Amino acid sequence: MAWLNYVKRIKLTIDNTNVDGTLSNFPVLVKLSDSSGISSSDVTSVFTELGSNSNRKKIAITTSDSETQCYVEIERFDYSNSVAELWVKVPTVVSGTTTDLYLYYDSTQSDNTTYIGDTGDTPAQNVWDSNFKLVMHMAQNPNGDVVDAIKDSTSNANHGTPGGSMTTADLVDGKIGKALDFDGGDDYVSLTNTLVLSDDKTITIVFKPQSTDTQVLLSVSSLDSYGEGSLNGNTLSWRDSNAKGKEYFNPTPSEPFDVDVWKYVAFTVLDGGVSAKLYNDGSLSVENISGNIYGPENVKRIAYAVTTANRHFFTGQVCNVCVSNTVRSDAWIKATYYNNWDELVSFGHEETEAINYIAGYVKEHITPITRQIYLHNRDTGALIGSTTSSGAGGYFYCETTYSGSHYVVCLDDEAGVSYNDLIYGNIYPATTSG
């Protein structure tokens, strides 16, 4: 089987139990910790091999062929606590069978800046297809109302500025990585640019409410109009940013939004109000096909209320907001829920690349001698291993993880020579694999 030039890897398997249809360019969460994935696997060996936060990009994730690399966003890499969240753009996830990936890691590699990036880096932005207009993990420090502090992961770079009285203490542990804790008084996040949505749209939010008051999750705010997604006890309502004589979509989910419980809510609108759907924890909760539905046309702020007379700033925590200018399928939304809850991926055991070796005897005029032996890549001349022959018998044995098909064996006085027939004449008998 093919193997990238990394010393270790772990097989990742996307379970198809909760994948009801083919998903293209699907962002898969890969959580690394001592309790990861479906089987709560301990994969902290990744941190042991990499050795530091600065080596976090010395990784690669491939498709099942073990060679084709996927784009990866590092939402968080916390070496000290051995925990990380990676988002991987998987070309195709199918429903009929499991989908395999491979996570490679090697502290001796160069940073993989072509495919691996922190939030805001080009490779990280490539995880999110062009239909994503906003992806916020709420993973940055909100202290000081710093402009553009809260990052949009997409190439739109529509970053958010914290408002109100947010501090470093408001960056807390969330359901996925970190979250922002909003106090319900004046805390909010304002986008750099008002997000204008198409007729077809999908909005998903992972949040934990801590109040049953009418409170706003997303809003467009101005003096004379607003568009918002509001919570009122068990009810989620959506309003348009301008009065158009349309109905409010004001459904009551099949399961209540209990306080202090993490929820995943998705809202879709098709063709400017032909139909609207509300999903609660990945399952379709309410559908309205009246053809006259309010659906937000813009998003400007998170957790902000236009007025506080009958609706309030959001009280609770938000750890993920995604907005798409397309209607995501039932299968997409269901798989995303299990993905967000770290119940989509299982981890195999740590693998080390198969060892290749070369062994034989070094003799001079039939007399065994002690010499330094070097193994070189035949094509590049790069040193891939070395050992010393034994003076007693002239025997040498050298292991390497190099998986190429050709070695060049050089003695100490021929070091650096990439190919020399005379060298082979001094190896007797020679035994090779690889």
C-alpha positions as CSV (number, residue, x, y, z in Angstrom):
1,M,0.0,0.0,0.0
2,A,1.1,3.5,-0.8
3,W,2.6,5.5,2.1
4,L,3.4,9.2,2.3
5,N,6.9,10.0,3.5
6,Y,5.9,10.2,7.1
7,V,7.0,7.9,9.9
8,K,3.6,7.3,11.4
9,R,-0.1,7.3,10.6
10,I,-3.5,6.4,11.9
11,K,-6.4,5.2,9.8
12,L,-9.6,7.2,10.2
13,T,-13.0,5.7,9.3
14,I,-16.1,7.7,8.7
15,D,-19.0,5.6,9.8
16,N,-21.9,5.5,7.3
17,T,-24.6,4.7,9.9
18,N,-25.7,8.3,10.1
19,V,-24.9,9.2,6.5
20,D,-28.1,9.0,4.5
21,G,-26.8,10.2,1.1
22,T,-23.6,11.1,-0.8
23,L,-22.0,14.2,0.6
24,S,-19.5,16.2,-1.6
25,N,-16.7,18.4,-0.2
26,F,-17.9,17.6,3.3
27,P,-16.0,19.2,6.2
28,V,-15.2,16.4,8.7
29,L,-14.2,17.2,12.2
30,V,-11.2,15.2,13.4
31,K,-10.7,15.6,17.1
32,L,-7.4,14.5,18.6
33,S,-7.4,13.8,22.4
34,D,-7.3,10.9,24.9
35,S,-11.0,10.3,24.1
36,S,-11.6,10.8,20.4
37,G,-14.3,9.7,18.0
38,I,-17.0,7.0,18.2
39,S,-14.9,4.7,20.3
40,S,-13.3,7.4,22.6
41,S,-9.9,6.4,21.3
42,D,-6.7,7.7,22.9
43,V,-4.7,9.3,20.0
44,T,-2.4,11.4,22.1
45,S,0.5,9.6,20.4
46,V,0.2,12.2,17.7
47,F,1.2,14.9,20.2
48,T,4.0,12.7,21.5
49,E,5.5,12.3,18.0
50,L,5.1,15.9,17.0
51,G,6.6,17.1,20.3
52,S,5.4,20.8,20.3
53,N,2.8,23.2,19.1
54,S,5.2,24.6,16.5
55,N,5.2,21.2,14.8
56,R,1.4,21.1,14.3
57,K,1.6,21.5,10.5
58,K,3.9,18.5,10.2
59,I,0.9,16.3,9.3
60,A,-1.1,15.2,6.3
61,I,-4.5,13.7,5.9
62,T,-5.2,11.7,2.8
63,T,-8.1,9.9,1.1
64,S,-8.4,6.1,1.2
65,D,-5.6,5.8,-1.5
66,S,-3.1,6.9,1.1
67,E,-1.7,9.5,-1.3
68,T,-4.3,12.1,-2.3
69,Q,-4.1,14.9,0.3
70,C,-7.1,16.7,1.8
71,Y,-7.2,20.4,2.9
72,V,-7.2,20.8,6.7
73,E,-8.0,23.7,8.9
74,I,-6.5,23.6,12.4
75,E,-9.1,25.2,14.6
76,R,-7.1,24.4,17.7
77,F,-3.9,22.6,18.5
78,D,-3.1,22.5,22.2
79,Y,0.1,20.5,22.7
80,S,0.2,21.1,26.4
81,N,-3.2,19.5,27.0
82,S,-3.0,17.0,24.1
83,V,-6.1,18.2,22.3
84,A,-6.8,19.5,18.8
85,E,-9.7,20.0,16.4
86,L,-9.0,19.6,12.7
87,W,-11.5,20.2,9.9
88,V,-10.9,18.1,6.8
89,K,-12.4,18.7,3.4
90,V,-13.4,15.2,2.3
91,P,-14.1,15.0,-1.4
92,T,-16.8,12.3,-1.1
93,V,-18.6,10.7,1.9
94,V,-20.9,7.9,0.8
95,S,-23.9,6.3,2.5
96,G,-23.5,2.7,1.4
97,T,-20.1,2.0,3.0
98,T,-17.6,3.5,5.3
99,T,-15.1,6.2,4.0
100,D,-11.5,5.9,5.0
101,L,-8.9,8.6,5.5
102,Y,-5.3,8.5,6.8
103,L,-3.7,10.9,9.3
104,Y,0.1,11.1,8.8
105,Y,2.4,12.8,11.3
106,D,6.2,13.1,11.6
107,S,8.2,15.7,13.6
108,T,11.1,15.5,11.1
109,Q,9.0,16.7,8.2
110,S,8.8,20.3,6.9
111,D,5.5,22.1,7.6
112,N,2.9,21.0,5.2
113,T,1.8,24.5,4.2
114,T,0.2,23.4,0.9
115,Y,-2.6,21.5,2.6
116,I,-2.5,22.3,6.3
117,G,-3.3,25.7,7.7
118,D,-4.5,27.6,10.8
119,T,-7.8,29.5,10.6
120,G,-7.3,32.2,8.0
121,D,-4.6,30.5,6.1
122,T,-5.3,29.7,2.4
123,P,-5.3,25.8,2.9
124,A,-7.7,26.2,5.8
125,Q,-10.0,28.4,3.8
126,N,-10.0,25.7,1.1
127,V,-11.8,23.4,3.5
128,W,-15.0,25.4,3.1
129,D,-16.5,25.3,-0.4
130,S,-17.8,28.4,-2.2
131,N,-21.4,27.8,-0.8
132,F,-20.2,28.6,2.7
133,K,-20.5,32.4,3.2
134,L,-19.6,32.4,6.9
135,V,-18.0,29.8,9.2
136,M,-17.1,31.0,12.8
137,H,-15.7,28.6,15.3
138,M,-15.8,31.2,18.1
139,A,-12.3,30.1,19.0
140,Q,-10.4,33.4,19.4
141,N,-9.9,35.7,22.5
142,P,-12.7,38.4,22.6
143,N,-10.9,40.6,25.1
144,G,-10.7,44.3,24.3
145,D,-13.2,44.5,21.4
146,V,-10.3,44.0,18.9
147,V,-11.4,44.6,15.3
148,D,-11.7,41.3,13.3
149,A,-10.7,39.3,16.4
150,I,-13.3,36.5,15.8
151,K,-12.3,34.8,12.6
152,D,-14.3,33.7,9.6
153,S,-12.8,30.5,8.3
154,T,-13.9,31.0,4.7
155,S,-12.1,32.9,2.0
156,N,-14.7,35.7,2.5
157,A,-12.7,36.7,5.6
158,N,-15.8,38.4,7.1
159,H,-14.3,38.5,10.5
160,G,-16.2,39.6,13.7
161,T,-15.5,42.3,16.2
162,P,-16.5,41.6,19.8
163,G,-18.8,44.2,21.4
164,G,-20.0,45.0,24.9
165,S,-17.9,44.0,27.8
166,M,-16.3,40.7,26.7
167,T,-13.1,39.6,28.3
168,T,-10.6,36.7,28.0
169,A,-12.8,34.8,30.5
170,D,-15.5,34.7,27.9
171,L,-13.5,32.3,25.8
172,V,-14.6,29.0,27.3
173,D,-14.7,25.3,26.4
174,G,-17.5,24.5,23.9
175,K,-19.1,21.5,22.4
176,I,-16.6,21.7,19.5
177,G,-13.3,23.2,20.7
178,K,-13.8,26.7,22.2
179,A,-16.9,28.9,22.5
180,L,-17.8,32.4,23.4
181,D,-19.9,33.0,26.5
182,F,-22.4,35.9,26.0
183,D,-23.7,37.6,29.2
184,G,-27.2,38.6,27.8
185,G,-26.5,42.2,28.8
186,D,-24.3,43.8,26.1
187,D,-22.0,41.1,24.7
188,Y,-22.2,40.4,20.9
189,V,-20.1,40.0,17.8
190,S,-20.5,42.3,14.8
191,L,-19.4,41.1,11.3
192,T,-17.1,43.3,9.2
193,N,-19.6,43.2,6.4
194,T,-23.3,42.6,6.4
195,L,-23.8,39.1,5.1
196,V,-26.3,39.2,2.2
197,L,-28.0,35.9,1.7
198,S,-29.4,34.3,-1.5
199,D,-33.0,33.0,-1.8
200,D,-31.6,29.5,-1.0
201,K,-29.9,29.4,2.4
202,T,-28.9,27.3,5.3
203,I,-28.0,28.5,8.7
204,T,-26.6,26.2,11.4
205,I,-25.7,27.1,15.0
206,V,-24.2,25.1,17.9
207,F,-25.2,26.9,21.1
208,K,-26.1,26.4,24.8
209,P,-28.9,28.8,26.0
210,Q,-28.9,29.8,29.6
211,S,-32.2,31.7,29.6
212,T,-35.8,31.2,28.5
213,D,-36.3,34.9,27.7
214,T,-36.8,36.0,24.2
215,Q,-33.2,36.3,23.0
216,V,-31.5,36.8,19.7
217,L,-29.0,34.5,18.2
218,L,-28.4,36.2,14.8
219,S,-29.6,39.6,13.7
220,V,-29.4,42.4,11.2
221,S,-29.8,45.6,13.3
222,S,-30.7,49.1,12.3
223,L,-33.1,51.8,13.6
224,D,-36.1,50.8,11.5
225,S,-35.7,47.2,10.5
226,Y,-34.3,43.9,11.8
227,G,-33.9,40.3,10.7
228,E,-33.2,37.8,13.4
229,G,-33.3,34.3,14.7
230,S,-34.8,34.5,18.2
231,L,-35.3,32.0,21.0
232,N,-38.3,32.2,23.2
233,G,-38.5,29.3,25.6
234,N,-39.0,26.3,23.3
235,T,-39.7,28.4,20.2
236,L,-37.3,29.5,17.4
237,S,-38.5,32.3,15.2
238,W,-36.9,33.8,12.1
239,R,-37.8,37.2,10.7
240,D,-36.8,39.0,7.5
241,S,-34.7,42.2,7.5
242,N,-37.4,44.2,5.7
243,A,-41.2,44.1,6.0
244,K,-42.5,42.2,2.9
245,G,-45.9,41.0,4.2
246,K,-44.6,37.5,4.7
247,E,-45.3,35.2,7.5
248,Y,-43.0,34.7,10.5
249,F,-41.6,31.2,10.6
250,N,-42.3,30.5,14.3
251,P,-42.2,26.8,14.8
252,T,-42.0,24.9,18.1
253,P,-39.4,22.1,17.9
254,S,-40.4,18.5,18.7
255,E,-37.8,18.7,21.5
256,P,-37.4,21.8,23.8
257,F,-34.4,24.0,23.9
258,D,-33.5,23.3,27.5
259,V,-31.2,25.6,29.3
260,D,-27.6,24.5,29.9
261,V,-27.8,21.9,27.1
262,W,-25.8,22.1,23.9
263,K,-28.0,22.2,20.8
264,Y,-27.4,22.0,17.1
265,V,-30.1,23.9,15.1
266,A,-30.3,24.1,11.3
267,F,-32.7,26.3,9.3
268,T,-33.1,26.2,5.6
269,V,-35.2,28.3,3.2
270,L,-35.8,27.3,-0.5
271,D,-36.4,29.8,-3.3
272,G,-37.1,32.8,-1.1
273,G,-39.8,31.2,1.0
274,V,-41.3,28.4,-1.0
275,S,-40.5,26.1,1.9
276,A,-38.7,26.4,5.2
277,K,-37.4,23.7,7.5
278,L,-36.1,23.7,11.1
279,Y,-33.9,20.9,12.2
280,N,-33.3,20.0,15.9
281,D,-30.1,18.0,16.6
282,G,-29.9,16.7,13.1
283,S,-33.5,15.7,12.7
284,L,-36.2,17.5,10.8
285,S,-38.4,19.1,13.4
286,V,-40.8,21.4,11.5
287,E,-41.5,22.0,7.8
288,N,-43.5,24.8,6.4
289,I,-44.3,24.9,2.6
290,S,-46.8,27.8,2.5
291,G,-44.6,29.7,0.1
292,N,-44.7,32.9,2.1
293,I,-42.1,32.5,4.8
294,Y,-39.9,35.0,6.5
295,G,-36.3,34.0,6.1
296,P,-33.4,36.3,7.0
297,E,-31.9,38.1,4.0
298,N,-28.9,39.4,5.9
299,V,-26.8,38.7,8.9
300,K,-24.8,41.4,10.7
301,R,-24.5,40.5,14.3
302,I,-24.4,37.4,16.6
303,A,-26.2,37.5,20.0
304,Y,-27.3,41.2,19.5
305,A,-30.8,42.5,20.1
306,V,-32.1,45.6,18.3
307,T,-34.2,46.5,21.3
308,T,-34.3,45.1,24.8
309,A,-38.0,45.8,25.5
310,N,-39.3,42.5,24.2
311,R,-36.1,40.7,23.1
312,H,-32.7,40.4,24.7
313,F,-29.1,39.9,23.9
314,F,-28.4,36.2,23.9
315,T,-27.5,34.6,27.2
316,G,-25.3,31.5,26.9
317,Q,-22.6,30.1,24.8
318,V,-22.1,29.8,21.0
319,C,-19.3,27.7,19.5
320,N,-20.1,27.4,15.8
321,V,-22.1,29.4,13.3
322,C,-22.2,28.4,9.6
323,V,-24.2,30.2,6.8
324,S,-24.5,28.8,3.3
325,N,-26.0,30.2,0.1
326,T,-27.5,26.9,-0.7
327,V,-30.0,24.5,0.8
328,R,-28.1,21.7,2.5
329,S,-29.8,18.3,2.3
330,D,-31.4,16.4,5.1
331,A,-28.5,14.0,4.9
332,W,-25.9,16.8,5.1
333,I,-27.5,18.3,8.2
334,K,-27.9,14.9,9.9
335,A,-24.3,14.0,9.3
336,T,-23.1,17.4,10.4
337,Y,-24.8,16.9,13.8
338,Y,-23.1,13.6,14.4
339,N,-19.9,15.1,13.1
340,N,-20.1,18.1,15.5
341,W,-20.8,15.7,18.4
342,D,-17.6,13.7,17.5
343,E,-19.7,10.7,16.6
344,L,-18.9,10.2,13.0
345,V,-15.2,9.2,12.9
346,S,-13.4,6.2,14.5
347,F,-9.7,5.9,14.9
348,G,-7.5,2.9,14.1
349,H,-4.2,2.0,15.8
350,E,-0.9,3.9,15.2
351,E,1.0,2.4,12.3
352,T,4.7,2.7,11.6
353,E,5.8,2.4,8.0
354,A,7.0,-1.1,7.1
355,I,10.7,-1.4,7.8
356,N,13.0,-2.1,4.8
357,Y,16.5,-3.3,5.4
358,I,19.8,-4.1,3.8
359,A,22.3,-6.6,5.3
360,G,25.5,-8.3,4.4
361,Y,29.3,-8.5,5.1
362,V,32.1,-6.1,4.4
363,K,35.5,-7.8,3.7
364,E,38.8,-6.6,2.3
365,H,40.8,-9.4,0.6
366,I,38.5,-11.9,2.3
367,T,39.2,-10.4,5.7
368,P,36.2,-8.9,7.6
369,I,36.7,-5.2,8.4
370,T,34.9,-2.5,10.4
371,R,33.6,0.2,8.1
372,Q,30.8,2.8,8.2
373,I,27.9,1.9,5.8
374,Y,25.7,4.5,4.3
375,L,22.3,4.0,2.5
376,H,21.4,6.5,-0.1
377,N,18.3,7.2,-2.2
378,R,19.4,6.1,-5.6
379,D,17.5,8.9,-7.4
380,T,18.3,11.9,-5.2
381,G,21.4,10.7,-3.3
382,A,19.8,11.6,0.0
383,L,21.1,9.8,3.0
384,I,18.4,7.5,4.4
385,G,20.3,5.3,6.9
386,S,23.7,4.3,8.2
387,T,25.3,1.6,10.3
388,T,28.8,0.1,11.1
389,S,30.0,-3.3,10.1
390,S,31.4,-5.6,12.7
391,G,35.2,-6.2,12.6
392,A,34.7,-9.8,13.8
393,G,32.7,-10.9,10.8
394,G,32.2,-7.8,8.8
395,Y,28.5,-8.2,9.2
396,F,26.2,-5.2,8.9
397,Y,22.4,-4.7,9.2
398,C,20.7,-1.4,8.6
399,E,17.0,-0.6,8.9
400,T,15.1,2.3,7.2
401,T,11.6,3.4,6.8
402,Y,12.4,4.6,3.3
403,S,9.8,2.9,1.0
404,G,11.5,3.5,-2.4
405,S,12.6,0.6,-4.6
406,H,16.3,1.4,-4.9
407,Y,19.2,1.9,-2.4
408,V,22.8,2.8,-3.0
409,V,25.2,1.4,-0.5
410,C,28.4,3.4,0.2
411,L,31.3,2.8,2.5
412,D,32.8,5.5,4.6
413,D,35.4,6.6,2.1
414,E,32.7,6.8,-0.6
415,A,30.2,8.8,1.5
416,G,28.0,11.0,-0.7
417,V,28.5,9.0,-3.8
418,S,25.1,8.3,-5.3
419,Y,26.0,5.3,-7.5
420,N,29.2,3.2,-7.6
421,D,29.4,-0.3,-9.0
422,L,32.7,-0.8,-7.1
423,I,30.8,-0.5,-3.8
424,Y,28.5,-3.4,-4.7
425,G,31.6,-5.5,-5.3
426,N,32.7,-5.0,-1.7
427,I,29.4,-6.2,-0.3
428,Y,29.4,-10.0,0.1
429,P,26.9,-11.6,0.2
430,A,24.4,-8.7,0.0
431,T,20.8,-9.1,1.0
432,T,18.2,-6.4,0.4
433,S,14.6,-5.7,0.7
434,G,13.0,-2.6,-0.8
